[in-house]
C-alpha cells in the first residue's frame, strides 16, 4: 500500500517507512482505497482484528491444541483473544444458520399452505400420539386460550395436561403462522445456551486435568477455543446445505470428534490411551448435559414462541 510523506489528518511530516503518524496515530497510506482494502478496513473496524485473526485460524487448524497452550504461556500478541475469536466464529455460524433456516422455513411453510388448501384435516403429534385436527377445529381456537385448546383436546379424548396443551397450541401456531418465528427463537436460545456451556465444559476439564494445569482459567481458555472451532466445523455443514442443498453433518461430526481428541492430546500432553479414555468420559458427561440443556431450550422456545 502506498505510503505518504505527510499525514493527511494533521500534516505531520512522515518518514517513508512509518506506518502510523507519530503525532495523531492515523495510518499512513493513500486514501484511494481498493475494494479489498475497504472491505478489510470495514471488517477490522467491526471485529477489531487484523492479521491476528488469520494467524489464529491457521494455528487452530494446523497446530491443534497449541493455541490455548501458547495463550496460557503468555504468548498472546499475535493471536485474537479467546472470547473475541469465539464471538466471531459463533456469530458467523448463527448468521449462516439463520439464513439457512429462512430458506428451509419458507419451503416448509409453502408446503403447509398447500396442504391447508387441499386437505380437510391436519395430522399432528402430541407426545407419541398422532391426531387429526379438522379445519373447523382449527378455526375454533384462534386466540389459543386454554379453554379453546382444552375443548379440542377433550374432543380428541386427550388429557388436558400442560404439556398436551402446549404442544397443540404451538402446532396450531406453526401451521397458521409459519415455523420461522419458532426456529428463530430457538436459534437465539441455542446461542445463549452454548455460551453458558463453555465455562461448564471448562469446569469438567478442570476436574479431570487439575493435576496438569492447576488453574481453572487455563482449562476455560481451552474450552473457549474448542467451542469456537466447533462452530467453524458446523458452519461448513450449513454452507454445504446452502450451496448444494445437502448436509454433510455426519462427516462434520466425525471431524469434530477427531479434532477434540487431538486437541486434548496436544494440550494436556498425555499418551493416546489416557487421552482416549478421558475423551470418551468427557464426551459421555457433556452429551448428557447438552441433551438436558437442549431439551430445556426447546421447551422454553415452545413456551415463548
C-alpha positions as CSV (number, residue, x, y, z in Angstrom):
1,X,0.0,0.0,0.0
2,X,1.4,3.4,-1.0
3,X,3.0,5.4,1.9
4,X,2.8,9.2,2.2
5,X,5.4,11.8,3.2
6,X,2.8,13.9,5.1
7,X,-0.1,12.9,7.3
8,X,-3.4,13.8,5.7
9,X,-5.0,14.3,9.1
10,X,-2.6,16.6,10.9
11,X,0.0,17.4,8.2
12,X,2.9,16.0,10.2
13,X,5.9,15.2,8.1
14,X,6.4,11.4,7.8
15,X,9.3,9.2,7.0
16,X,8.7,6.8,4.2
17,X,9.0,3.8,6.5
18,X,6.5,5.0,9.1
19,X,3.2,3.0,9.2
20,X,1.5,5.4,11.5
21,X,1.7,9.2,12.2
22,X,3.7,9.8,15.3
23,X,1.6,12.9,16.1
24,X,-2.0,11.7,15.7
25,X,-1.7,8.0,15.2
26,X,-3.5,7.8,11.8
27,X,-2.4,5.0,9.5
28,X,0.0,6.1,6.8
29,X,-1.4,5.2,3.4
30,X,-3.1,6.8,0.4
31,X,-6.8,7.5,0.6
32,X,-7.8,5.9,-2.7
33,X,-8.8,2.5,-1.3
34,X,-9.5,-0.6,-3.4
35,X,-12.5,-2.7,-2.7
36,X,-10.2,-5.2,-1.0
37,X,-8.7,-2.6,1.3
38,X,-12.1,-1.1,2.1
39,X,-13.6,-4.4,2.9
40,X,-10.5,-5.2,5.1
41,X,-10.8,-2.0,7.0
42,X,-14.5,-2.4,7.5
43,X,-14.0,-6.0,8.8
44,X,-11.3,-4.9,11.1
45,X,-13.4,-2.0,12.5
46,X,-16.3,-4.3,13.2
47,X,-14.3,-7.1,14.9
48,X,-11.2,-5.1,15.9
49,X,-8.9,-7.7,14.5
50,X,-6.2,-7.7,11.7
51,X,-3.8,-10.4,10.5
52,X,-4.0,-11.9,14.0
53,X,-7.3,-13.5,13.1
54,X,-5.8,-15.4,10.2
55,X,-2.8,-16.4,12.4
56,X,-5.3,-17.7,15.0
57,X,-7.2,-19.7,12.3
58,X,-4.0,-21.2,11.0
59,X,-2.7,-22.1,14.4
60,X,-6.1,-23.5,15.5
61,X,-6.4,-25.8,12.5
62,X,-2.8,-26.9,11.9
63,X,-1.4,-26.9,15.4
64,X,-4.3,-28.4,17.2
65,X,-4.3,-27.7,20.9
66,X,-1.3,-25.4,20.5
67,X,-3.3,-22.2,20.5
68,X,-4.6,-22.5,24.1
69,X,-1.2,-23.6,25.3
70,X,0.5,-20.6,23.8
71,X,-2.1,-18.2,25.2
72,X,-1.8,-19.7,28.7
73,X,2.0,-19.2,28.4
74,X,1.5,-15.5,27.8
75,X,2.3,-15.6,24.0
76,X,-0.8,-13.6,23.2
77,X,0.2,-10.6,21.0
78,X,-0.1,-12.5,17.7
79,X,-3.4,-14.1,18.4
80,X,-7.0,-13.0,18.7
81,X,-8.3,-13.1,22.3
82,X,-10.3,-16.3,23.1
83,X,-13.6,-14.6,23.6
84,X,-13.2,-12.4,20.6
85,X,-12.4,-15.5,18.5
86,X,-15.4,-17.3,19.9
87,X,-17.7,-14.4,19.2
88,X,-16.5,-14.2,15.6
89,X,-17.0,-17.9,15.0
90,X,-20.3,-18.1,16.7
91,X,-21.8,-15.0,15.1
92,X,-20.6,-16.4,11.7
93,X,-22.3,-19.7,12.3
94,X,-25.6,-18.4,13.6
95,X,-25.8,-15.9,10.7
96,X,-25.5,-18.8,8.3
97,X,-27.9,-20.9,10.4
98,X,-30.5,-18.1,10.3
99,X,-30.1,-17.7,6.6
100,X,-30.5,-21.5,6.0
101,X,-33.5,-21.5,8.4
102,X,-35.2,-18.8,6.4
103,X,-34.9,-20.8,3.2
104,X,-36.0,-24.1,4.8
105,X,-38.9,-22.4,6.7
106,X,-40.1,-20.7,3.6
107,X,-40.2,-24.0,1.7
108,X,-41.9,-25.8,4.6
109,X,-44.5,-23.0,5.0
110,X,-45.4,-23.2,1.3
111,X,-45.9,-27.0,1.7
112,X,-48.1,-26.4,4.7
113,X,-50.2,-23.8,3.0
114,X,-50.7,-26.2,0.0
115,X,-51.7,-28.9,2.5
116,X,-54.2,-26.5,4.1
117,X,-55.7,-25.7,0.7
118,X,-56.1,-29.3,-0.4
119,X,-56.9,-31.2,2.8
120,X,-59.7,-31.0,5.4
121,X,-57.6,-32.3,8.3
122,X,-54.1,-31.8,9.6
123,X,-52.0,-34.6,11.2
124,X,-50.3,-33.6,14.4
125,X,-48.3,-35.5,17.1
126,X,-48.8,-34.8,20.8
127,X,-46.4,-36.9,22.8
128,X,-46.3,-40.2,20.9
129,X,-49.9,-40.0,19.8
130,X,-50.9,-38.9,16.3
131,X,-54.1,-36.9,16.0
132,X,-56.1,-35.4,13.1
133,X,-57.5,-31.9,13.6
134,X,-60.1,-30.6,11.2
135,X,-60.3,-27.1,9.8
136,X,-63.3,-26.2,11.9
137,X,-61.4,-27.2,15.0
138,X,-58.5,-25.1,14.0
139,X,-60.8,-22.1,13.4
140,X,-62.3,-22.6,16.8
141,X,-59.1,-21.8,18.6
142,X,-57.9,-18.5,17.0
143,X,-56.8,-16.9,20.3
144,X,-55.0,-20.0,21.7
145,X,-56.8,-19.6,25.0
146,X,-56.6,-22.6,27.4
147,X,-60.3,-23.1,27.3
148,X,-60.3,-23.3,23.5
149,X,-57.3,-25.6,23.4
150,X,-58.8,-27.8,26.1
151,X,-62.1,-28.2,24.2
152,X,-60.2,-29.6,21.2
153,X,-58.2,-31.9,23.4
154,X,-61.4,-33.2,25.1
155,X,-63.0,-33.8,21.7
156,X,-59.9,-35.9,20.8
157,X,-60.0,-37.7,24.2
158,X,-56.6,-36.4,25.1
159,X,-55.8,-35.5,28.7
160,X,-55.8,-31.7,29.2
161,X,-52.3,-31.5,30.7
162,X,-49.9,-28.6,30.5
163,X,-47.7,-30.5,28.0
164,X,-50.5,-31.5,25.7
165,X,-52.0,-28.0,25.8
166,X,-48.6,-26.5,24.9
167,X,-48.0,-28.9,22.0
168,X,-51.4,-28.4,20.4
169,X,-51.1,-24.6,20.8
170,X,-47.7,-24.5,19.2
171,X,-48.8,-26.9,16.5
172,X,-51.6,-24.6,15.5
173,X,-49.3,-21.5,15.6
174,X,-46.8,-23.1,13.3
175,X,-49.4,-24.3,10.8
176,X,-51.3,-21.0,10.7
177,X,-48.4,-18.5,11.3
178,X,-45.4,-20.4,9.9
179,X,-42.5,-22.1,11.6
180,X,-39.8,-19.5,11.1
181,X,-40.6,-17.5,14.3
182,X,-40.2,-20.6,16.4
183,X,-36.9,-21.6,14.8
184,X,-35.5,-18.0,15.1
185,X,-36.3,-18.1,18.8
186,X,-34.7,-21.5,19.1
187,X,-31.5,-20.3,17.4
188,X,-31.3,-17.3,19.8
189,X,-31.8,-19.6,22.8
190,X,-29.3,-22.1,21.5
191,X,-26.6,-19.4,21.1
192,X,-27.1,-18.3,24.7
193,X,-27.0,-21.9,25.9
194,X,-23.7,-22.6,24.2
195,X,-22.2,-19.5,25.7
196,X,-23.3,-20.8,29.2
197,X,-22.0,-24.3,28.5
198,X,-18.4,-23.1,27.7
199,X,-17.5,-22.5,31.4
200,X,-19.2,-25.7,32.4
201,X,-17.1,-27.7,30.0
202,X,-14.1,-25.8,31.3
203,X,-15.0,-26.9,34.8
204,X,-15.2,-30.5,33.7
205,X,-11.8,-30.2,32.1
206,X,-10.5,-28.8,35.4
207,X,-11.9,-31.7,37.3
208,X,-10.2,-34.2,35.0
209,X,-6.9,-32.4,34.5
210,X,-6.2,-30.2,37.5
211,X,-3.0,-32.1,38.1
212,X,-1.7,-30.9,34.8
213,X,-3.0,-27.3,34.8
214,X,-3.9,-26.2,38.4
215,X,-5.9,-23.1,37.5
216,X,-9.4,-23.2,36.2
217,X,-8.8,-20.3,33.7
218,X,-6.3,-22.4,31.8
219,X,-9.0,-25.0,31.1
220,X,-11.6,-22.4,30.4
221,X,-9.3,-20.9,27.7
222,X,-9.0,-24.3,26.1
223,X,-12.8,-24.7,26.3
224,X,-13.4,-21.4,24.6
225,X,-11.1,-22.2,21.7
226,X,-12.7,-25.6,21.3
227,X,-16.2,-24.3,21.1
228,X,-15.1,-21.6,18.6
229,X,-13.6,-24.3,16.3
230,X,-16.7,-26.5,16.7
231,X,-18.8,-23.6,15.4
232,X,-16.5,-23.3,12.4
233,X,-16.9,-27.1,11.6
234,X,-20.7,-26.7,11.9
235,X,-20.5,-23.7,9.6
236,X,-19.1,-25.9,6.9
237,X,-22.1,-28.1,7.1
238,X,-24.5,-25.1,6.8
239,X,-22.6,-23.8,3.8
240,X,-23.0,-27.2,2.1
241,X,-26.7,-27.0,2.8
242,X,-27.0,-23.5,1.4
243,X,-24.9,-24.1,-1.7
244,X,-25.7,-27.7,-2.7
245,X,-28.8,-28.4,-0.6
246,X,-27.3,-31.4,1.1
247,X,-26.0,-31.8,4.6
248,X,-22.6,-33.4,5.5
249,X,-23.3,-33.4,9.2
250,X,-22.0,-36.9,9.8
251,X,-18.7,-36.1,8.2
252,X,-18.5,-32.8,10.2
253,X,-19.5,-34.5,13.4
254,X,-16.7,-37.1,12.9
255,X,-14.3,-34.3,12.2
256,X,-15.2,-32.5,15.4
257,X,-14.6,-35.7,17.5
258,X,-11.2,-36.3,15.9
259,X,-10.3,-32.6,16.3
260,X,-11.2,-32.5,20.0
261,X,-9.3,-35.8,20.7
262,X,-6.1,-34.5,19.0
263,X,-6.5,-31.1,20.7
264,X,-6.7,-32.8,24.1
265,X,-3.6,-34.9,23.3
266,X,-1.6,-31.8,22.3
267,X,-2.8,-29.5,25.1
268,X,-2.6,-31.9,28.1
269,X,0.4,-33.9,26.8
270,X,-1.0,-37.3,27.8
271,X,-0.4,-40.6,25.9
272,X,-3.0,-41.7,23.4
273,X,-4.6,-44.3,25.7
274,X,-5.2,-41.9,28.6
275,X,-6.4,-39.2,26.1
276,X,-8.9,-41.5,24.5
277,X,-10.3,-42.8,27.9
278,X,-10.6,-39.2,29.2
279,X,-12.1,-38.1,25.9
280,X,-14.9,-40.6,25.9
281,X,-15.7,-40.0,29.6
282,X,-15.9,-36.3,28.9
283,X,-17.9,-36.9,25.8
284,X,-20.5,-39.0,27.7
285,X,-20.9,-36.5,30.5
286,X,-21.0,-33.5,28.2
287,X,-23.5,-35.2,25.9
288,X,-25.9,-35.8,28.8
289,X,-25.6,-32.2,29.9
290,X,-26.0,-30.9,26.4
291,X,-29.2,-33.1,25.9
292,X,-30.7,-31.7,29.1
293,X,-29.8,-28.1,28.0
294,X,-31.3,-28.6,24.5
295,X,-34.4,-30.2,25.9
296,X,-34.9,-27.2,28.2
297,X,-34.2,-24.8,25.3
298,X,-36.8,-26.5,23.1
299,X,-39.4,-26.3,25.9
300,X,-38.6,-22.7,26.6
301,X,-38.8,-22.0,22.8
302,X,-42.2,-23.6,22.7
303,X,-43.4,-21.6,25.6
304,X,-42.3,-18.2,24.4
305,X,-42.5,-18.5,20.6
